Amino acid sequence: MKIATFNVNSVRVRIPILEQWLPTVQPDVLVLQETKVEDSKFPVAPFEEMGYHVAFHGQQKYNGVAIVTKHELESVTTGLCDPAFPEDCRLMKAVVNGVTILNTYVPNGTAVGTEKFEYKLNWYKRFGRMVQETYAPKDKVVWLGDMNVAPTVNDVYDPVRLDGKVCFHPAEREAIARLMDWGWTDCFRKFTQGSGHYSYWDMYFPRYFNRNLGWRIDHIYASPGLVDACRACWIDKEPRGWERPSDHTPVVAEFAL
């Protein structure tokens, strides 16, 4: 079972890339973030023409998540169901072939010391509590998406200069590290160590991609009940170099299921 994540930064703009990438890679499940379109305007037809079912939860211009799959979607739900975290189209859950899929577009945080930064830290805490209350480590669960955190010094191109910046602040790294205590395994790091492996390159500086000045902020995590089935995980940099790319690129994992 091949499961992938991709922050498309507008699903309608990125349809040509998805139409090229999906038939080539053939993931069983692809989760999308930052779809930036309300549900009534989501481009369902291109996915159906490629043989995929799709569930989506979006809003105009901002945020938005979707799950694209070759299989039937079961138990689709959205959000944290907590009035302290108003529905902002950042979380979608579903079951596909017995595997629970948690697709998250974690808040960016905008700037350290702001209310949005505190909201991000609190969102992580609330998400962690939801996981503990809903799932057991033995369950088959995949948590994946744009986490907006580079967890270690190997996950940013310049850890000295970027230390303390949004998405590489110690408080954010601590927040995601606490979540790991539940038992999550970073699928990419199960197979690949060291620096230089990134999933995001700033679009405002076009040469950043060519120079590989990036961040690894898109992740696939497996529960203890699923991690032994993970046979491979990689970052597919190729779509980032195509015409009109997202600032992110897909991350893919294969599970022997």
N, C-alpha and C positions, 0 to 999 in steps of 0.2 A: 504494500500500500504506500503510495507516494503522496506526501503531504507537503504543501508549500505555502509560503506567505509572501505578500507583495504589497507594499505601500505604493499605490498607483498615482497618488496626487492628482486626482480627477479621473474617474473610470471612463467617462465619455471621451476624454482626450486620448486616453491610452488604449482604446479599443484596437487600433491597428497593431500595437505591440502585443496585446493579448491574443489577437487572431494569429499572429506569427508564432508566439511562444507556446501557447497551450497545445496545439497539434504536434509540436516538436517534442516537448517534455512529457506531455500526457500525464499530468498529476491526477490522482484520484480525487484529491481535495486541494483547492486553492482558496486561501482566505485573503481578502483585500482590506486595506485600510485607506482612509482619507479619500473615500469615493466622491465626496463633494456634490451629491445630487440627492434631491428629495425622492422618495419612493415612487411617486407617480411618473417620474422621468428616468428611472433607472433603465439602462439599455439591456433589457432581458433577451431580446431576439438574437443578438450575436452569440451569446452563450448557448442558447438552445440549439442554434444552427450547428454549433460545434459538439453537440451531444452532452451538454451539461445542464444540471439543475442549478438554480441559484436562489438564495435567500438574502435579503438585504435590509438594511436599517440605516436610513440616511437623512440628511438635512441639506438645505440649499447652501452651497458655497463652502461649508465647513464639515470636518469630521466625516463620519460615515464608515460603516463596516459591511462586509458581505462575505458569504460562504458560497463557493462555486464547487460543485461536485458531480462526478459521474453517477453517483449512487443516490438513493433516496435519503432525504434529510428527515430526521426524527427529533422530536422534543426541542424545537427551535425556540429560544428565549433571548431576550435582550436586556441589557442594563443590570445594575446592581440591586435594583428594587429597594432603594434606600432614599428617603426624601432628602437626606443630607447631600446626596449626589444626584442632582436632577438629570433626567435622561438627556444625554448629549451624544448619543450614537457612537459610543466607544467600545461597547462590549456586545458580542453575540456568541451564544452557546448553542451547540447542536450535537446530535449523535449521528455518526456515519459508520455503518457496518460495525456497530458495537464499540466504537471509539468515540469518546467525548472530545469535542473540539471547542477550545476556548480561544476565540479571536479577539484580541485587544488592540486598540489604538490608544495607548497611554497618553495622558496630557503632556504637552511639551514642557510646561512650566514657565516659559517665556523669559523670565529674568529672576535671578536669585534674590531673595528678600521680598518678593511680591506675594500678593494673595494667590496668584495663579501657581506660584512655586509651592506654596504650602498646600494648595489644593492637590497638586500632583503627589506630594508625599502622603497626604491623607487618602488619596485614591488608591495608592499602592497598599496602604494598611487595610482599607476596606475590602479590596480585592483579595488580599491574603486571608482575611477572616471569612469571606464567602467561600473560598476554596476549602478551608478547614471545616466549615460547617456543612458543606455539600458533598465532598468527596473524601474517599479514603486512599491512602498511598497505593494500595493494592489495585485500585481501579485503573482502567486503561484511559488515560487522559493526556491530551496534548494541549499545551498552552503555547500560543504562538502569535506573532504580530509585531507591530512597531512598538517597542518598549520604551523608546526615547531615553534609554540609559545605555552607555557603554560601561560594562561592569568592571573592567580591569584596565591596567595600563597598556595591555596588548591590544585593546579594542579602539584606540584612537591614534591618529597619526603623530601627534605631538603631546604626550601625556604630561609633560612639564608645563608647557605653555597653556594647555587647556584645563589643567587641574583647577577645579572650583567654578568652571563655567557650567551653564545649564546643559544637562545630559551627561556631564562628567563631574558633577559635584559630589563630594564625599557623602553628603546626606542621601543623595539618590542612589549611589552605589551601595550604601548601607541598607537602604530600603529594599533593593532587589536581592541583596545577600540574605536578608532576613526571610524573604519568601523561599529561598532555596532550602531553608531548614525543614520545610515540609517534605522535601525529598526530590524536588525537581532536578533533572540533569540537563545541562546545556548540550543539546545534540551535536552542534557544530564542534564544540570543544572536546567531545568524546573522541573525535577522529583527527582534529587539526589543532595544533598548538602554535604559539608564537604570534608575532605581530604582522601587520600588513594585510590582514583579511578584513575587508569592510563591506558594508551593505548600503551605505549612504555617502554621497559626496555633494557638497554644497553647490546648488545650481547657480548661485550668484557669482561663482568663480569657476568658469568653464574649464580652466586648466587643472582644477583640483582632481577631476577624474583621471585625466591623462597622467598626472603625477602621483596618483593613488593617495591623495591626502583626504582620507575618509574616516568614517566612524562605523563601528559594528553595533548598531542599535536595533536591528531586526533579528529576532531570535525564535528558535523552536526549542521548547522544553518538554521533556517526557517525564511522566510520573514513574515511580519505582515499578509499578505494575506493567509498564510498557517499555521501559528503557532497554531491556535486554533484546527486544525485538528490533531496535533501531540498527540498521545495517550500514547506513551511510548518511552523511549530511554535508551539503556544500552550498556555497554562495555562487549563484549564476550571474557573473558580471556582464555577460554579453548584451542583454537588453539595455543596460545603462548606456551603451555606446550607439544604440540605434537612433533613428530620427525621432525627434520630439520625445525624449525619454522622461521618465519620472526621475526625481533626484535619488530614489532608492532603486534597488534591484532585488529580484526574487532570492529567497533562501528555500532550499528543498531538503527534505529528509525522506529516507526510505525505511519502511518497517516491514518485517517479515510476518505478515498477518494473513 
